[in-house]
Amino acid sequence: MLDALKYLLGSFGASGYGSKSTAEEVTENCPDLGSVTAVITGATSGIGAETARVLAKRGARLVLPARSLKAAEEAKARIVAEFPNSEIVVMALDLSSLDSVRCFVSEFESLDLPLNLLINNAGKFTHEHAISEDGIEMTFATNYLGHFLLTKLLLNKMIETAKKTGVQGRIVNVSSTIHSWFSGDVIRYLGLITRNKSQYDATRAYAVSKLANVLHTKELAQRLKQMDANVTVNCVHPGIVRTRLTRETEGIVTDLIFFLTSKFLKTIPQAAATTCYVATHPRLVNVSGKYFADCNEAWTSKLGSNSQEASRLWSASEIMTARDSRAIFDPLDASD
Ligand SMILES: NC(=O)c1ccc[n+]([C@@H]2O[C@H](COP(=O)([O-])OP(=O)(O)OC[C@H]3O[C@@H](n4cnc5c(N)ncnc54)[C@H](OP(=O)(O)O)[C@@H]3O)[C@@H](O)[C@H]2O)c1
């Protein structure tokens, strides 16, 4: 109750920011990002587009991978129109395809750019059950598995950049408070919805993918620490905001739901604030493995803080993203 009131009032937390802070406000006093190169997924619309706009405003060089180059060029044009000196590279990437992730990384490496910041923001929510070309349920493949491989393949570049520049690298995973709606066995549920269309529930599938973002953050933070890498990883809940995420359910009922809940909704500049805060704020140097909401550290679900589950998901993800592991969950085998 008190939390809801604080949220509605936009009260500031320990960071000095709250639910109503915007991405521009939280980056106002951040150091000049002129020497920072950032990869931001899902920057063609919504929260990612605003994150990209504000980081460009603060001087960062942006690499915007997108499945539609046309949409990415349009996103770039909007930013350049506002900040003509921005340096923005647009590249192809479909996160639901592991081959596409590998191609993107090899193209990115050929540019020989440094990499300081990786923002894993892209995401989808869909009522339609689908299987990725790698044989994995599509929401999980897009929201989590593609980002898992992307991060793994870009990690050496980030570690190397941090070593050369002495500036700590940061990875930000965009999750959701909905991660807490899933309880149970992540891998077992993934197998079930991959093999069996009738078991698919769009909200639960979305929740498990967002829980995977939280568990990924936890395990990666641990591994970065063990490697003594000067790179941190944290995850965020941006808040609830009307974007193209609900594009499939556009209509009068959705309009009504958004109208009735409008007091709890953020604007897009507010929703991009937590990502931008975690990506840039000097206070967060050496802070890793944490979950943030409304620009303040927050609690994950019990399952989200389970180290065993995080390590188990990591091992399964290594298998699922290995080149020769097609159809780890055989869609023809509907047995559980
Ligand atoms: N909106 C909310 O209330 C809310 C709440 C909590 C968390 N989130 C999270 O915030 C993040 C951003 O979502 P949003 O609300 O800004 O939604 P959005 O406007 O729909 O943006 C999603 C972005 O992800 C990209 N994307 C989707 N599938 C992709 C794929 N296979 N490969 C590459 N890019 C892909 C989209 O590109 P296209 O242009 O190609 O579609 C778009 O740029 C997501 O991770 C979402 O789960 C949102």
The ligand as an SDF file (V2000), in Angstrom:
LIG
                    3D

 48 52  0  0  0  0  0  0  0  0999 V2000
    6.0040   -1.7640  -22.0470 N   0  0  0  0  0  0  0  0  0  0  0  0
    5.9760   -2.2300  -20.8040 C   0  0  0  0  0  0  0  0  0  0  0  0
    5.0360   -1.9630  -20.0310 O   0  0  0  0  0  0  0  0  0  0  0  0
    7.1140   -3.0760  -20.2900 C   0  0  0  0  0  0  0  0  0  0  0  0
    7.0710   -3.4670  -18.9350 C   0  0  0  0  0  0  0  0  0  0  0  0
    8.1130   -4.2500  -18.4490 C   0  0  0  0  0  0  0  0  0  0  0  0
    9.1650   -4.6100  -19.2770 C   0  0  0  0  0  0  0  0  0  0  0  0
    9.1590   -4.2240  -20.5920 N   0  0  0  0  0  0  0  0  0  0  0  0
   10.2950   -4.6410  -21.4320 C   0  0  0  0  0  0  0  0  0  0  0  0
   10.8600   -3.4920  -22.0480 O   0  0  0  0  0  0  0  0  0  0  0  0
   11.5330   -3.8780  -23.2530 C   0  0  0  0  0  0  0  0  0  0  0  0
   11.1690   -2.9210  -24.3680 C   0  0  0  0  0  0  0  0  0  0  0  0
    9.7950   -3.1100  -24.6840 O   0  0  0  0  0  0  0  0  0  0  0  0
    8.8360   -1.9350  -25.1880 P   0  0  0  0  0  0  0  0  0  0  0  0
    7.7260   -1.8410  -24.2100 O   0  0  0  0  0  0  0  0  0  0  0  0
    9.6090   -0.7210  -25.5250 O   0  0  0  0  0  0  0  0  0  0  0  0
    8.2100   -2.6430  -26.5000 O   0  0  0  0  0  0  0  0  0  0  0  0
    8.2760   -2.2760  -28.0530 P   0  0  0  0  0  0  0  0  0  0  0  0
    7.9250   -0.8590  -28.2940 O   0  0  0  0  0  0  0  0  0  0  0  0
    7.4470   -3.3330  -28.7090 O   0  0  0  0  0  0  0  0  0  0  0  0
    9.8220   -2.4870  -28.4100 O   0  0  0  0  0  0  0  0  0  0  0  0
   10.3620   -3.7720  -28.5090 C   0  0  0  0  0  0  0  0  0  0  0  0
   11.6030   -3.7040  -29.3550 C   0  0  0  0  0  0  0  0  0  0  0  0
   12.1330   -5.0350  -29.4630 O   0  0  0  0  0  0  0  0  0  0  0  0
   12.3800   -5.3120  -30.8200 C   0  0  0  0  0  0  0  0  0  0  0  0
   12.2880   -6.7360  -31.1270 N   0  0  0  0  0  0  0  0  0  0  0  0
   11.2330   -7.5760  -30.9730 C   0  0  0  0  0  0  0  0  0  0  0  0
   11.5240   -8.7950  -31.4400 N   0  0  0  0  0  0  0  0  0  0  0  0
   12.8010   -8.7330  -31.9170 C   0  0  0  0  0  0  0  0  0  0  0  0
   13.6670   -9.6690  -32.5390 C   0  0  0  0  0  0  0  0  0  0  0  0
   13.2800  -10.9260  -32.8010 N   0  0  0  0  0  0  0  0  0  0  0  0
   14.9040   -9.2600  -32.8770 N   0  0  0  0  0  0  0  0  0  0  0  0
   15.3120   -8.0020  -32.6420 C   0  0  0  0  0  0  0  0  0  0  0  0
   14.5450   -7.0590  -32.0800 N   0  0  0  0  0  0  0  0  0  0  0  0
   13.2920   -7.4280  -31.7110 C   0  0  0  0  0  0  0  0  0  0  0  0
   11.3010   -4.5420  -31.5680 C   0  0  0  0  0  0  0  0  0  0  0  0
   11.6900   -4.4020  -32.9180 O   0  0  0  0  0  0  0  0  0  0  0  0
   10.6240   -4.3820  -34.1320 P   0  0  0  0  0  0  0  0  0  0  0  0
   10.5200   -2.9410  -34.5260 O   0  0  0  0  0  0  0  0  0  0  0  0
   11.3020   -5.2010  -35.1900 O   0  0  0  0  0  0  0  0  0  0  0  0
    9.3590   -4.9890  -33.6610 O   0  0  0  0  0  0  0  0  0  0  0  0
   11.3190   -3.2320  -30.7920 C   0  0  0  0  0  0  0  0  0  0  0  0
   12.3860   -2.4200  -31.2120 O   0  0  0  0  0  0  0  0  0  0  0  0
   11.1350   -5.3420  -23.5130 C   0  0  0  0  0  0  0  0  0  0  0  0
   12.1770   -6.1910  -23.1030 O   0  0  0  0  0  0  0  0  0  0  0  0
    9.9180   -5.5350  -22.6120 C   0  0  0  0  0  0  0  0  0  0  0  0
    9.7700   -6.8920  -22.2350 O   0  0  0  0  0  0  0  0  0  0  0  0
    8.1630   -3.4490  -21.1050 C   0  0  0  0  0  0  0  0  0  0  0  0
  1  2  1  0
  2  3  2  0
  2  4  1  0
  4  5  1  0
  4 48  2  0
  5  6  2  0
  6  7  1  0
  7  8  2  0
  8  9  1  0
  8 48  1  0
  9 10  1  0
  9 46  1  0
 10 11  1  0
 11 12  1  0
 11 44  1  0
 12 13  1  0
 13 14  1  0
 14 15  2  0
 14 16  1  0
 14 17  1  0
 17 18  1  0
 18 19  2  0
 18 20  1  0
 18 21  1  0
 21 22  1  0
 22 23  1  0
 23 24  1  0
 23 42  1  0
 24 25  1  0
 25 26  1  0
 25 36  1  0
 26 27  1  0
 26 35  1  0
 27 28  2  0
 28 29  1  0
 29 30  1  0
 29 35  2  0
 30 31  1  0
 30 32  2  0
 32 33  1  0
 33 34  2  0
 34 35  1  0
 36 37  1  0
 36 42  1  0
 37 38  1  0
 38 39  2  0
 38 40  1  0
 38 41  1  0
 42 43  1  0
 44 45  1  0
 44 46  1  0
 46 47  1  0
M  CHG  2   8   1  16  -1
M  END
$$$$
